[in-house]
Amino acid sequence: MSSDVFRTFSTTDTDHPFSDDAFAFRFDAVQERLGADQRWSTWLDVERGSRGPEPRPDWVVTEQAAIDTELGILKTGKEADVFLLERAVDRIGDNPARHSLLAAKRYRTEEHRSFHRSASYVEGRRTQNSRDSRALAKKTSHGRSVAAAQWAYAEWEALCRLWQAGVPVPYPVQVDGTELLMEFIDDGDGGAAPRLAQVRPEHALLASYFDQLRDGMRELARAGLAHGDLSPYNVLAQGDRLVMIDLPQVVDIIGNPQGMDFLMRDCHNMCTWFTKRGLETDEDELFADLLAMVF
Protein backbone atom coordinates (compact mmCIF):
# COMPACT_ATOMS: atom_id res chain seq x y z
CA MET A 1 0.00 0.00 0.00
CA SER A 2 1.23 3.55 -0.76
CA SER A 3 3.50 5.23 1.78
CA ASP A 4 1.25 8.28 1.42
CA VAL A 5 -1.49 6.36 3.17
CA PHE A 6 0.61 5.00 6.02
CA ARG A 7 2.87 6.82 8.41
CA THR A 8 5.80 4.93 9.89
CA PHE A 9 7.84 6.01 12.89
CA SER A 10 10.10 4.63 15.56
CA THR A 11 9.25 4.94 19.22
CA THR A 12 12.49 5.95 20.91
CA ASP A 13 10.91 9.17 22.16
CA THR A 14 9.32 8.99 25.60
CA ASP A 15 6.60 11.41 24.49
CA HIS A 16 5.40 8.65 22.19
CA PRO A 17 2.55 6.42 23.45
CA PHE A 18 4.72 3.30 22.91
CA SER A 19 8.06 2.74 24.60
CA ASP A 20 9.59 -0.33 22.91
CA ASP A 21 12.59 0.91 20.90
CA ALA A 22 12.35 -2.00 18.48
CA PHE A 23 8.67 -1.42 17.80
CA ALA A 24 7.63 0.34 14.61
CA PHE A 25 4.00 1.32 14.22
CA ARG A 26 2.24 1.81 10.91
CA PHE A 27 -1.35 2.92 10.72
CA ASP A 28 -3.88 4.11 8.19
CA ALA A 29 -4.41 7.73 9.28
CA VAL A 30 -6.18 8.97 6.17
CA GLN A 31 -7.75 7.29 3.16
CA GLU A 32 -6.40 9.74 0.64
CA ARG A 33 -3.31 11.81 0.00
CA LEU A 34 -2.76 14.97 2.03
CA GLY A 35 -3.84 18.17 0.33
CA ALA A 36 -1.46 20.91 -0.76
CA ASP A 37 -2.26 22.85 2.42
CA GLN A 38 -1.70 19.87 4.72
CA ARG A 39 1.20 18.01 6.29
CA TRP A 40 1.72 15.44 9.00
CA SER A 41 2.20 16.88 12.46
CA THR A 42 5.82 17.78 13.10
CA TRP A 43 5.47 17.37 16.89
CA LEU A 44 7.70 14.30 17.15
CA ASP A 45 10.02 15.43 14.35
CA VAL A 46 11.63 18.07 16.57
CA GLU A 47 13.88 17.56 19.57
CA ARG A 48 12.26 17.33 22.98
CA GLY A 49 13.72 20.72 23.95
CA SER A 50 11.90 22.22 20.98
CA ARG A 51 8.48 21.20 22.35
CA GLY A 52 6.40 23.23 24.77
CA PRO A 53 7.15 23.32 28.50
CA GLU A 54 5.30 21.16 30.99
CA PRO A 55 2.72 21.02 32.35
CA ARG A 56 1.26 21.32 28.88
CA PRO A 57 -2.29 22.62 28.43
CA ASP A 58 -4.85 19.90 27.67
CA TRP A 59 -5.55 21.34 24.24
CA VAL A 60 -2.04 20.63 22.92
CA VAL A 61 -2.30 17.83 20.33
CA THR A 62 0.74 15.55 20.60
CA GLU A 63 -0.42 12.50 18.63
CA GLN A 64 1.85 11.53 15.74
CA ALA A 65 -1.25 10.74 13.67
CA ALA A 66 -2.29 14.39 13.70
CA ILE A 67 -2.45 16.41 10.51
CA ASP A 68 -1.61 20.11 10.20
CA THR A 69 -3.89 22.07 7.89
CA GLU A 70 -3.07 25.62 6.93
CA LEU A 71 -6.18 27.80 7.08
CA GLY A 72 -4.86 31.18 5.96
CA ILE A 73 -2.66 34.09 6.92
CA LEU A 74 -3.21 36.06 10.12
CA LYS A 75 -0.56 38.75 9.80
CA THR A 76 2.30 39.89 7.60
CA GLY A 77 5.17 41.60 9.36
CA LYS A 78 8.63 43.03 8.83
CA GLU A 79 10.50 39.92 9.90
CA ALA A 80 7.90 37.14 9.81
CA ASP A 81 4.44 36.13 8.64
CA VAL A 82 1.89 34.47 10.91
CA PHE A 83 -0.46 31.77 9.59
CA LEU A 84 -3.46 30.03 11.14
CA LEU A 85 -2.94 26.29 11.47
CA GLU A 86 -5.25 23.52 12.64
CA ARG A 87 -3.60 20.46 14.19
CA ALA A 88 -6.14 17.64 14.33
CA VAL A 89 -6.27 13.89 14.80
CA ASP A 90 -9.17 11.56 14.05
CA ARG A 91 -10.43 9.12 16.61
CA ILE A 92 -8.10 6.11 16.94
CA GLY A 93 -9.52 3.18 18.90
CA ASP A 94 -10.70 4.47 22.27
CA ASN A 95 -8.85 7.77 21.84
CA PRO A 96 -11.23 10.60 20.86
CA ALA A 97 -10.69 12.97 17.97
CA ARG A 98 -8.86 16.12 18.99
CA HIS A 99 -7.95 19.41 17.36
CA SER A 100 -6.49 22.81 18.20
CA LEU A 101 -5.84 26.05 16.37
CA LEU A 102 -2.26 27.31 16.32
CA ALA A 103 -0.49 30.45 15.17
CA ALA A 104 2.43 29.49 12.92
CA LYS A 105 5.01 32.27 12.86
CA ARG A 106 7.49 31.82 10.03
CA TYR A 107 10.59 33.97 10.00
CA ARG A 108 12.02 35.17 6.73
CA THR A 109 15.70 34.96 5.84
CA GLU A 110 17.52 38.28 6.03
CA GLU A 111 17.25 39.16 2.35
CA HIS A 112 13.45 39.19 2.78
CA ARG A 113 13.35 41.02 6.12
CA SER A 114 13.33 44.67 7.08
CA PHE A 115 13.92 44.51 10.82
CA HIS A 116 16.42 47.37 10.78
CA ARG A 117 17.06 47.65 14.52
CA SER A 118 18.10 44.01 14.95
CA ALA A 119 21.77 44.77 15.72
CA SER A 120 20.97 46.69 18.90
CA TYR A 121 18.54 44.03 20.11
CA VAL A 122 21.00 41.16 19.81
CA GLU A 123 23.93 42.76 21.61
CA GLY A 124 25.22 40.20 24.08
CA ARG A 125 23.79 37.22 22.18
CA ARG A 126 26.24 34.65 20.85
CA THR A 127 26.05 31.50 18.74
CA GLN A 128 28.06 28.54 20.02
CA ASN A 129 28.50 26.93 16.60
CA SER A 130 31.70 28.25 14.97
CA ARG A 131 30.50 27.34 11.46
CA ASP A 132 27.29 29.26 12.04
CA SER A 133 29.25 32.22 13.42
CA ARG A 134 31.43 32.38 10.31
CA ALA A 135 28.40 32.05 8.04
CA LEU A 136 26.64 34.85 9.92
CA ALA A 137 29.67 37.10 9.60
CA LYS A 138 30.04 36.39 5.87
CA LYS A 139 26.26 36.67 5.30
CA THR A 140 26.22 33.50 3.21
CA SER A 141 23.00 31.73 2.27
CA HIS A 142 23.53 29.42 5.24
CA GLY A 143 24.23 32.42 7.44
CA ARG A 144 20.97 34.07 6.45
CA SER A 145 19.09 30.89 7.33
CA VAL A 146 20.92 30.72 10.66
CA ALA A 147 19.99 34.33 11.40
CA ALA A 148 16.30 33.67 10.72
CA ALA A 149 16.36 30.55 12.90
CA GLN A 150 18.08 32.51 15.66
CA TRP A 151 15.19 34.97 15.77
CA ALA A 152 12.68 32.12 15.89
CA TYR A 153 14.58 30.37 18.65
CA ALA A 154 15.06 33.62 20.58
CA GLU A 155 11.30 34.11 20.62
CA TRP A 156 10.80 30.44 21.49
CA GLU A 157 13.11 30.68 24.50
CA ALA A 158 11.47 33.91 25.62
CA LEU A 159 7.96 32.45 25.36
CA CYS A 160 8.93 29.30 27.26
CA ARG A 161 10.61 31.25 30.03
CA LEU A 162 7.87 33.85 30.33
CA TRP A 163 4.98 31.39 30.13
CA GLN A 164 6.50 29.42 33.00
CA ALA A 165 6.99 32.66 34.95
CA GLY A 166 3.30 33.52 34.60
CA VAL A 167 3.67 36.34 32.07
CA PRO A 168 0.56 36.60 29.85
CA VAL A 169 2.02 35.27 26.58
CA PRO A 170 0.78 32.62 24.13
CA TYR A 171 1.73 29.06 25.08
CA PRO A 172 4.72 28.01 22.92
CA VAL A 173 3.90 24.67 21.27
CA GLN A 174 7.09 23.96 19.32
CA VAL A 175 9.88 25.46 17.26
CA ASP A 176 11.29 23.90 14.08
CA GLY A 177 13.95 25.88 12.24
CA THR A 178 12.39 29.19 11.24
CA GLU A 179 8.84 28.16 12.19
CA LEU A 180 7.42 28.80 15.66
CA LEU A 181 4.04 27.27 16.57
CA MET A 182 2.17 28.83 19.45
CA GLU A 183 -1.27 29.17 21.00
CA PHE A 184 -3.78 30.98 18.80
CA ILE A 185 -5.33 33.81 20.79
CA ASP A 186 -8.92 34.09 19.63
CA ASP A 187 -11.65 36.64 20.17
CA GLY A 188 -14.15 34.13 21.56
CA ASP A 189 -16.08 33.99 18.28
CA GLY A 190 -13.59 32.04 16.17
CA GLY A 191 -11.62 35.02 14.93
CA ALA A 192 -8.28 36.43 16.03
CA ALA A 193 -8.20 38.61 19.13
CA PRO A 194 -7.76 42.30 18.22
CA ARG A 195 -4.66 44.26 19.05
CA LEU A 196 -4.95 46.64 21.99
CA ALA A 197 -4.57 49.56 19.57
CA GLN A 198 -7.84 48.52 17.90
CA VAL A 199 -10.09 48.47 20.96
CA ARG A 200 -11.90 51.25 22.80
CA PRO A 201 -12.58 49.83 26.28
CA GLU A 202 -14.72 51.44 28.95
CA HIS A 203 -12.79 53.14 31.76
CA ALA A 204 -13.08 50.24 34.20
CA LEU A 205 -11.75 47.76 31.66
CA LEU A 206 -9.07 50.24 30.61
CA ALA A 207 -7.86 50.41 34.21
CA SER A 208 -7.90 46.61 34.43
CA TYR A 209 -5.90 46.41 31.22
CA PHE A 210 -3.24 48.73 32.65
CA ASP A 211 -3.02 46.72 35.86
CA GLN A 212 -2.55 43.54 33.81
CA LEU A 213 0.06 45.18 31.62
CA ARG A 214 2.02 46.47 34.61
CA ASP A 215 1.90 43.04 36.25
CA GLY A 216 3.17 41.43 33.05
CA MET A 217 5.98 43.95 32.71
CA ARG A 218 6.88 43.34 36.35
CA GLU A 219 7.22 39.61 35.73
CA LEU A 220 9.40 40.37 32.73
CA ALA A 221 11.55 42.68 34.85
CA ARG A 222 11.85 40.07 37.62
CA ALA A 223 13.36 37.82 34.95
CA GLY A 224 15.75 40.65 34.08
CA LEU A 225 14.03 41.26 30.75
CA ALA A 226 12.25 43.96 28.81
CA HIS A 227 9.95 43.29 25.88
CA GLY A 228 12.02 45.67 23.80
CA ASP A 229 9.31 46.56 21.30
CA LEU A 230 6.22 46.85 23.48
CA SER A 231 3.39 48.89 22.04
CA PRO A 232 -0.41 48.68 21.71
CA TYR A 233 0.24 46.76 18.48
CA ASN A 234 2.15 44.00 20.29
CA VAL A 235 -0.55 43.33 22.89
CA LEU A 236 -3.74 41.40 22.17
CA ALA A 237 -7.05 42.12 23.90
CA GLN A 238 -8.81 38.80 24.41
CA GLY A 239 -12.03 39.96 26.02
CA ASP A 240 -11.05 41.28 29.44
CA ARG A 241 -7.57 39.70 29.26
CA LEU A 242 -4.36 41.07 27.73
CA VAL A 243 -1.73 38.88 26.06
CA MET A 244 1.75 40.09 25.06
CA ILE A 245 3.04 38.95 21.67
CA ASP A 246 6.00 39.48 19.31
CA LEU A 247 8.94 38.70 21.58
CA PRO A 248 11.92 37.83 19.32
CA GLN A 249 13.77 40.94 20.44
CA VAL A 250 13.29 40.44 24.20
CA VAL A 251 16.14 42.34 25.85
CA ASP A 252 18.36 41.55 28.83
CA ILE A 253 18.01 44.76 30.83
CA ILE A 254 21.46 44.45 32.42
CA GLY A 255 23.37 42.47 29.79
CA ASN A 256 22.39 44.68 26.87
CA PRO A 257 24.10 48.11 26.92
CA GLN A 258 20.82 49.67 25.76
CA GLY A 259 18.63 47.60 28.08
CA MET A 260 17.49 50.53 30.19
CA ASP A 261 16.64 52.55 27.09
CA PHE A 262 14.49 49.72 25.73
CA LEU A 263 12.69 49.39 29.07
CA MET A 264 12.04 53.13 29.20
CA ARG A 265 10.71 53.10 25.66
CA ASP A 266 8.32 50.25 26.53
CA CYS A 267 7.03 52.33 29.45
CA HIS A 268 6.66 55.43 27.29
CA ASN A 269 4.83 53.64 24.48
CA MET A 270 2.29 52.01 26.77
CA CYS A 271 1.69 54.93 29.14
CA THR A 272 1.20 57.26 26.18
CA TRP A 273 -1.54 55.01 24.77
CA PHE A 274 -3.37 54.63 28.08
CA THR A 275 -3.14 58.37 28.83
CA LYS A 276 -4.61 59.20 25.43
CA ARG A 277 -7.51 56.85 26.22
CA GLY A 278 -8.29 58.77 29.43
CA LEU A 279 -6.40 56.82 32.10
CA GLU A 280 -3.89 58.83 34.09
CA THR A 281 -0.50 57.08 33.97
CA ASP A 282 3.10 58.08 34.64
CA GLU A 283 5.83 56.50 32.56
CA ASP A 284 8.60 57.52 35.00
CA GLU A 285 6.70 55.96 37.89
CA LEU A 286 6.18 52.76 35.90
CA PHE A 287 9.88 52.69 34.95
CA ALA A 288 10.94 53.07 38.59
CA ASP A 289 8.47 50.37 39.64
CA LEU A 290 9.96 47.96 37.08
CA LEU A 291 13.53 48.75 38.07
CA ALA A 292 12.64 47.76 41.64
CA MET A 293 11.82 44.30 40.26
CA VAL A 294 15.27 44.06 38.64
CA PHE A 295 17.52 45.14 41.52
HELIX and SHEET records of a PDB file:
HELIX    1   1 TRP A   43  ASP A   45  5                                   3    
HELIX    2   2 ARG A   48  SER A   50  5                                   3    
HELIX    3   3 GLU A  110  HIS A  112  5                                   3    
HELIX    4   4 SER A  118  TYR A  121  1                                   4    
HELIX    5   5 SER A  130  LYS A  138  1                                   9    
HELIX    6   6 SER A  141  ALA A  165  1                                  25    
HELIX    7   7 LEU A  196  GLN A  198  5                                   3    
HELIX    8   8 HIS A  203  ARG A  222  1                                  20    
HELIX    9   9 GLY A  259  LYS A  276  1                                  18    
HELIX   10  10 GLU A  283  VAL A  294  1                                  12    
SHEET    1   A 2 PHE A   6  SER A  10  0                                        
SHEET    2   A 2 ALA A  24  ASP A  28 -1                                        
SHEET    1   B 6 GLN A  38  TRP A  40  0                                        
SHEET    2   B 6 ILE A  67  THR A  76 -1                                        
SHEET    3   B 6 ALA A  80  VAL A  89 -1                                        
SHEET    4   B 6 ARG A  98  TYR A 107 -1                                        
SHEET    5   B 6 GLU A 179  GLU A 183 -1                                        
SHEET    6   B 6 PRO A 172  ASP A 176 -1                                        
SHEET    1   C 2 LEU A 225  ALA A 226  0                                        
SHEET    2   C 2 VAL A 251  ASP A 252 -1                                        
SHEET    1   D 2 VAL A 235  GLN A 238  0                                        
SHEET    2   D 2 ARG A 241  MET A 244 -1                                        
END                                                                             
